[in-house]
Amino acid sequence: MKIGFIGLGTMGSRMALNLTKSGHTLVVNDTLAANAQPLIALGAVWADTPQSLAAQVDLVFLSLPGPAQVQEVLTGTHGLINGLRPGSAVFDFSTNAPRVIRQLHEALAQKEMFFLDAPVSGGPTGAASGKLVIWTSGDEQVFKQYASVLACMSDDVQYLGAIGAASVAKLVHNCMGYMFNAAIAEVFSMGVKAGVEAPTLFKALRSGAMGRRRTFDGLPTHFLSGDYDPAKFSLKLAHKDVTLANELGREVDVDMQFARFTLAQMTEAMERGWSDKDSRIAMLLAQEKAGVDVRCDPEVLKDILRH
């Protein structure tokens, strides 16, 4: 199949190479023509502008730095929208703003074209090996039509629903990851300053409950079920532990801003009378403040747990 690919940086170049290895012919464009040379050497065709690229294909993949670049490539003076034929589809692999995604979706829909957001996760190594998740949202029939092409670049292609849903998931995923990093850096620094050598502390943490399972494995048990009885570990005991950690931080003069915030939330939950419920019940407070309920249907939850 002849496919357009715009954005041949760290991620895009590797994903485009996997398309080529799968037998697809590429028409490529990038702000740096040199980025395209390895692909051109394998048979790809260079296009001077997104518009000229669009005139040659019915399917385009974008892998760009952010919203501004995606908007320019799609709707700029020589943008894709000026060259695509009705029925053509554009998949955006970039990490983008859901608001922008929906605007671009509407702009292309007015010209009978399809725009789907398809952010990826797996880093450069995953992009090269194909061990990469592609979260996709938008027109489901178009997703199904090109799912096999997406699978040339990914071992985990998922459809998440209406346009913008995939970008929301990507932002939640990335923001959560960096929040974890910041929190881990805080308490790990406290541990080292309190006298435990970094390698020893790392080995200890890796063998504990948090280290033995993947980050999200514990969410279905209480958070997604909304069931905090019986307690696996009570809130009052967890509150005691986090109180002690905050005290240790003060003793060794480490600023524990994430730990202080966590303790404040747990204290609020204690004041609600939730002391004997599972410690994760403090996670209800964020839901209340946002005005949402994350609980899943029991049958849906069973399916999540099976996978």
Secondary structure, DSSP 8 states (H G I E B T S, - for coil): -EEEEE--SHHHHHHHHHHHHTT-EEEEE-SSGGGGHHHHTTT-EE-SSHHHHHTT-SEEEE--SSHHHHHHHHHSTT-GGGT--TT-EEEE-S---HHHHHHHHHHHHTTT-EEEE--EESHHHHHHHS--EEEEES-HHHHHHHHHHHTTT-SEEEEEESTTHHHHHHHHHHHHHHHHHHHHHHHHHHHHHTT--HHHHHHHHHHSHHHHS-TTTTHIIIIITT---S-SSBHHHHHHHHHHHHHHHHHTT---HHHHHHHHHHHHHHHTT-TTSBGGGGGHHHHHHHT------HHHHHHHHH-
